[in-house]
Amino acid sequence: MNGVPGRSRTLLVLSLALVAIGGLVASGAVGATATVLDPDSKDAKNGVSEEAYRQPAPEPGDPYFEAAADDGSWISYENPRDEYRSPYLGDGSGKICVTLVNENGNPVVGTSVPNTSVTIPTDGATTWHPDADPMTVTFPMTDHYEFPLDGDEFGTSPDIAQGDGYMDSHCIEMHGNPIGSSVEYGKAEINGKYADRIDVAGYIQQTPAGDGWNSDLDPVADAESYEQAGGGWTTTQNSTHGGAVVVLQLDAPADERIESGSSNTSEKGGVDSTEPKDGSSDTTGGTGTGADGGDGGDGGDAMPGFGALAAVISLSIAVLARYR
């Protein structure tokens, strides 16, 4: 910069430094904007009103494990609402379940909708069951039932005959009905303080031959209307067992939902704990770098470019000191 007076030279260096700083700040802002999630991704959704409730299915030796078929065709868990008809009139049996899921489709127990219940009218060969006619499930299930989720109705796992190894449904079961008897149920009715935050996603009914049934289902995607599901079934010699699941889904106002990031996990023995989700859980739907900052470290990459910014400032100070 020969020929430039000292004062002008100092101002020129300062101006160049400020231009560089402004450019870096702008690029940092662009970098931060680039981290905003695609609006169609799970992390960019409006959150959930209740975190997923992951209760491992009982294993052999656990109090609620009942039995499993030698050929791997079925598995059964103890259910406090499992009743045997007296007198026992035949091998007809069945179950009616309620599955409550959050806005992301993951099983929950209803802690976000206390003092709310679902009632399912039942008829036919259910009226003798003490928890039927009608069947009522009150939320949160953890406050009202000894074993809040007693059925593993959805998903698959190579390690067990049916289900994915995590409980997802609250059921009543009945045994001892005569072959040819019918189990009937009506449309679900939601009542209570937060009834407007629960939608009836649909019904899933199965009357398979033998004792097993298909659990390779999604509770929301595979739910049907009441009319399509059928509203009941009749047992036969080749199909002695049937089941129906009423699928409910939470739908809280967006401004009252929480960001997905921790889970109420029920450990064996019924001890509830709150733990961060690991990256493999599909409940979080991401790697912890969501729109809210998630769990992505300490947010060190939220505004990139400040390391270079500090370097430019230091260089500018050095140059100014040289030409003072």
C-alpha positions as CSV (number, residue, x, y, z in Angstrom):
1,M,0.0,0.0,0.0
2,N,2.8,2.4,-0.9
3,G,1.8,6.0,-1.3
4,V,-1.2,5.7,1.0
5,P,-1.1,8.0,4.1
6,G,-0.9,6.2,7.4
7,R,-4.3,7.3,8.6
8,S,-6.0,6.4,5.3
9,R,-4.1,3.1,5.2
10,T,-5.5,2.2,8.7
11,L,-9.0,3.1,7.7
12,L,-8.7,1.0,4.5
13,V,-7.5,-2.1,6.5
14,L,-10.3,-1.6,9.0
15,S,-12.9,-1.3,6.2
16,L,-11.6,-4.5,4.5
17,A,-11.8,-6.3,7.9
18,L,-15.4,-5.2,8.4
19,V,-16.3,-6.4,5.0
20,A,-14.8,-9.8,5.7
21,I,-16.6,-10.0,9.0
22,G,-19.9,-9.0,7.4
23,G,-19.4,-11.7,4.8
24,L,-18.7,-14.4,7.4
25,V,-21.7,-13.4,9.5
26,A,-23.9,-13.6,6.5
27,S,-22.5,-17.0,5.5
28,G,-23.0,-18.2,9.1
29,A,-26.7,-17.1,8.9
30,V,-27.0,-19.0,5.7
31,G,-25.5,-22.1,7.3
32,A,-27.9,-21.9,10.2
33,T,-30.9,-21.6,7.8
34,A,-29.6,-24.7,5.9
35,T,-30.0,-26.8,9.1
36,V,-33.8,-26.3,9.2
37,L,-35.5,-29.7,8.7
38,D,-37.6,-30.6,5.7
39,P,-41.2,-29.9,6.7
40,D,-42.1,-33.5,5.7
41,S,-39.5,-35.1,8.1
42,K,-40.7,-36.5,11.4
43,D,-38.5,-34.1,13.4
44,A,-40.1,-31.2,11.7
45,K,-43.6,-32.1,12.8
46,N,-45.4,-30.4,15.6
47,G,-44.2,-32.8,18.2
48,V,-46.3,-35.1,20.3
49,S,-48.6,-34.7,23.2
50,E,-47.1,-37.7,24.9
51,E,-43.9,-39.7,24.5
52,A,-43.9,-43.3,23.5
53,Y,-44.3,-45.8,26.3
54,R,-42.0,-48.8,25.8
55,Q,-42.8,-51.7,28.1
56,P,-40.9,-54.9,27.2
57,A,-43.0,-58.0,26.8
58,P,-42.7,-60.5,29.6
59,E,-40.3,-63.3,29.1
60,P,-40.3,-66.9,30.5
61,G,-39.9,-66.6,34.2
62,D,-41.5,-63.2,34.4
63,P,-44.8,-63.0,36.5
64,Y,-46.9,-62.1,33.5
65,F,-45.5,-64.6,31.0
66,E,-48.1,-67.4,30.5
67,A,-47.2,-69.8,27.7
68,A,-45.9,-70.2,24.2
69,A,-46.6,-72.8,21.5
70,D,-43.8,-75.4,20.9
71,D,-44.1,-74.8,17.2
72,G,-43.7,-71.0,17.7
73,S,-47.2,-70.2,16.3
74,W,-48.4,-68.2,19.3
75,I,-47.4,-66.7,22.6
76,S,-49.6,-65.7,25.6
77,Y,-49.2,-63.3,28.5
78,E,-51.1,-63.3,31.8
79,N,-53.9,-60.7,31.8
80,P,-55.7,-59.6,34.9
81,R,-58.8,-59.2,32.8
82,D,-58.6,-62.7,31.3
83,E,-61.7,-64.6,32.3
84,Y,-62.9,-68.2,31.9
85,R,-66.6,-68.8,31.6
86,S,-68.3,-70.9,34.2
87,P,-69.7,-73.2,33.2
88,Y,-67.2,-73.7,30.5
89,L,-69.2,-74.3,27.3
90,G,-66.6,-74.8,24.6
91,D,-63.3,-73.7,23.1
92,G,-64.6,-70.4,21.7
93,S,-62.4,-67.5,22.9
94,G,-61.6,-63.9,22.0
95,K,-60.2,-60.6,23.0
96,I,-61.1,-57.0,22.6
97,C,-58.3,-54.4,23.0
98,V,-57.7,-50.7,23.0
99,T,-54.4,-49.3,21.6
100,L,-53.7,-45.6,22.2
101,V,-51.0,-44.0,20.1
102,N,-49.5,-40.6,20.0
103,E,-49.4,-38.2,17.0
104,N,-46.4,-40.2,15.6
105,G,-48.2,-43.5,15.9
106,N,-46.3,-44.9,18.9
107,P,-48.1,-46.6,21.8
108,V,-48.8,-44.5,24.9
109,V,-50.8,-45.0,28.2
110,G,-52.7,-41.7,28.3
111,T,-50.8,-39.6,30.8
112,S,-51.6,-36.5,28.7
113,V,-55.4,-37.2,28.8
114,P,-56.2,-37.9,32.5
115,N,-59.8,-38.2,33.6
116,T,-60.7,-39.4,30.1
117,S,-62.0,-42.8,29.0
118,V,-63.1,-44.9,26.1
119,T,-66.2,-47.1,26.3
120,I,-66.9,-49.9,23.8
121,P,-70.3,-51.5,24.0
122,T,-70.2,-55.3,23.8
123,D,-72.9,-57.9,23.3
124,G,-73.3,-61.6,22.4
125,A,-71.0,-64.0,24.2
126,T,-69.3,-61.2,26.2
127,T,-72.0,-60.3,28.7
128,W,-70.8,-62.7,31.3
129,H,-67.4,-61.1,31.4
130,P,-67.1,-58.7,34.4
131,D,-65.2,-56.1,32.4
132,A,-67.4,-56.3,29.4
133,D,-70.9,-55.0,28.5
134,P,-69.5,-52.4,28.1
135,M,-65.7,-52.4,28.1
136,T,-64.2,-49.2,29.5
137,V,-60.6,-48.1,29.6
138,T,-59.7,-45.1,31.7
139,F,-56.6,-43.0,31.2
140,P,-53.9,-42.9,32.2
141,M,-53.8,-46.7,32.2
142,T,-50.8,-46.7,34.5
143,D,-53.0,-45.1,37.3
144,H,-55.9,-47.5,36.9
145,Y,-54.7,-51.0,36.0
146,E,-52.3,-53.5,37.5
147,F,-50.8,-54.4,34.1
148,P,-51.7,-51.3,31.9
149,L,-50.5,-52.8,28.6
150,D,-51.0,-56.5,28.5
151,G,-51.1,-57.2,24.7
152,D,-48.3,-57.1,22.1
153,E,-50.6,-56.8,19.1
154,F,-48.4,-55.0,16.5
155,G,-45.1,-55.4,14.9
156,T,-42.8,-58.4,14.5
157,S,-39.6,-59.8,15.9
158,P,-37.5,-62.8,15.0
159,D,-37.2,-63.7,18.7
160,I,-40.9,-64.2,19.5
161,A,-44.0,-65.7,17.8
162,Q,-46.1,-62.6,17.7
163,G,-45.5,-58.9,18.2
164,D,-42.3,-56.9,18.3
165,G,-41.5,-57.6,22.0
166,Y,-43.1,-54.4,23.4
167,M,-46.6,-54.2,24.8
168,D,-48.9,-51.9,23.1
169,S,-52.5,-52.7,24.0
170,H,-55.0,-53.0,26.9
171,C,-57.3,-56.0,26.5
172,I,-60.0,-58.1,28.0
173,E,-60.1,-61.8,27.1
174,M,-62.7,-64.4,27.4
175,H,-62.6,-68.2,27.2
176,G,-65.2,-71.0,27.4
177,N,-67.8,-69.8,24.9
178,P,-69.5,-72.5,22.8
179,I,-68.4,-73.0,19.2
180,G,-70.9,-71.0,17.0
181,S,-71.3,-68.2,19.5
182,S,-70.7,-64.6,18.5
183,V,-68.7,-61.8,20.1
184,E,-70.1,-58.4,19.2
185,Y,-68.8,-54.9,19.9
186,G,-70.0,-51.4,19.1
187,K,-68.4,-48.1,18.1
188,A,-66.0,-46.6,20.6
189,E,-67.2,-43.6,22.6
190,I,-64.7,-41.1,24.1
191,N,-65.7,-39.3,27.2
192,G,-64.1,-37.0,29.8
193,K,-62.0,-34.0,30.2
194,Y,-59.8,-34.4,27.1
195,A,-62.2,-36.3,24.9
196,D,-61.6,-33.8,22.1
197,R,-57.9,-34.7,22.0
198,I,-58.5,-38.4,21.1
199,D,-59.5,-39.5,17.6
200,V,-60.8,-43.0,16.8
201,A,-58.3,-44.0,14.1
202,G,-60.2,-47.2,13.4
203,Y,-60.7,-50.9,14.1
204,I,-58.6,-54.0,13.4
205,Q,-60.5,-57.3,13.6
206,Q,-59.1,-60.8,13.0
207,T,-60.7,-64.2,13.1
208,P,-57.8,-66.5,12.1
209,A,-57.8,-70.2,11.9
210,G,-56.0,-71.7,14.9
211,D,-54.8,-69.7,17.8
212,G,-52.4,-67.2,16.2
213,W,-53.0,-64.0,14.3
214,N,-51.1,-61.6,12.2
215,S,-49.2,-58.9,14.1
216,D,-47.3,-57.6,11.1
217,L,-49.6,-54.5,11.1
218,D,-49.4,-50.8,11.7
219,P,-52.1,-49.7,14.2
220,V,-53.0,-46.5,12.3
221,A,-52.3,-47.4,8.7
222,D,-54.1,-50.8,8.9
223,A,-57.1,-49.6,10.9
224,E,-60.4,-49.7,9.1
225,S,-63.8,-48.1,9.7
226,Y,-66.2,-49.9,12.1
227,E,-68.3,-51.0,9.1
228,Q,-65.3,-52.5,7.3
229,A,-63.9,-54.2,10.4
230,G,-67.2,-56.0,11.0
231,G,-68.2,-55.3,14.6
232,G,-67.8,-58.9,15.7
233,W,-67.2,-62.5,14.7
234,T,-68.6,-66.0,15.1
235,T,-66.4,-68.8,16.2
236,T,-66.2,-72.0,14.2
237,Q,-64.5,-75.4,14.5
238,N,-61.7,-74.1,12.3
239,S,-61.6,-70.6,13.9
240,T,-62.1,-70.8,17.6
241,H,-60.4,-67.5,18.5
242,G,-61.0,-63.9,17.3
243,G,-59.8,-60.5,18.3
244,A,-60.5,-56.8,17.7
245,V,-58.4,-53.8,18.5
246,V,-59.9,-50.3,18.8
247,V,-57.1,-47.9,17.7
248,L,-57.2,-44.4,19.2
249,Q,-54.8,-41.6,18.4
250,L,-53.9,-38.5,20.3
251,D,-54.4,-35.1,18.6
252,A,-53.5,-32.3,21.0
253,P,-53.3,-28.6,19.9
254,A,-49.9,-28.0,18.3
255,D,-48.9,-25.4,20.9
256,E,-49.4,-27.9,23.7
257,R,-47.3,-30.7,22.3
258,I,-43.7,-31.5,23.3
259,E,-40.7,-32.1,21.2
260,S,-39.8,-35.7,20.9
261,G,-36.7,-36.4,22.8
262,S,-37.3,-38.6,25.9
263,S,-39.3,-41.6,26.6
264,N,-41.3,-43.0,29.6
265,T,-39.9,-46.5,29.6
266,S,-41.4,-49.1,31.9
267,E,-38.7,-51.4,33.0
268,K,-39.6,-55.0,34.1
269,G,-41.2,-54.9,37.5
270,G,-43.2,-51.8,36.6
271,V,-40.7,-49.1,37.6
272,D,-41.2,-46.1,35.4
273,S,-38.2,-44.1,34.4
274,T,-37.5,-41.2,32.0
275,E,-34.5,-41.8,29.8
276,P,-33.1,-40.1,26.7
277,K,-33.8,-42.0,23.5
278,D,-31.0,-43.4,21.6
279,G,-30.5,-42.7,17.9
280,S,-31.9,-46.1,16.9
281,S,-35.4,-45.4,18.2
282,D,-37.9,-44.5,15.5
283,T,-39.8,-42.5,18.1
284,T,-37.3,-39.6,17.8
285,G,-37.3,-39.9,14.0
286,G,-33.9,-38.3,13.7
287,T,-30.4,-37.9,15.0
288,G,-31.0,-35.3,17.7
289,T,-30.3,-32.3,15.5
290,G,-33.9,-31.2,15.0
291,A,-35.4,-27.8,14.6
292,D,-35.4,-27.2,18.3
293,G,-31.7,-28.0,18.6
294,G,-32.7,-31.5,19.8
295,D,-29.9,-33.4,21.5
296,G,-27.2,-32.5,19.0
297,G,-24.3,-32.0,21.3
298,D,-23.9,-28.5,22.6
299,G,-25.2,-26.8,19.5
300,G,-21.7,-26.1,18.3
301,D,-22.7,-26.2,14.6
302,A,-25.8,-24.1,15.0
303,M,-24.1,-21.0,13.7
304,P,-21.0,-22.0,11.6
305,G,-18.2,-19.7,10.7
306,F,-17.3,-18.1,14.0
307,G,-13.9,-19.8,14.3
308,A,-12.9,-18.1,11.0
309,L,-14.6,-14.9,12.3
310,A,-12.3,-14.8,15.3
311,A,-9.3,-15.4,13.1
312,V,-10.2,-12.4,10.9
313,I,-10.7,-10.2,13.9
314,S,-7.3,-11.2,15.3
315,L,-5.6,-10.5,12.0
316,S,-7.3,-7.1,11.7
317,I,-6.1,-6.1,15.1
318,A,-2.6,-7.2,14.3
319,V,-2.6,-5.2,11.0
320,L,-4.0,-2.1,12.7
321,A,-1.3,-2.4,15.4
322,R,1.4,-2.5,12.7
323,Y,0.2,0.6,10.9
324,R,-0.6,2.8,13.9
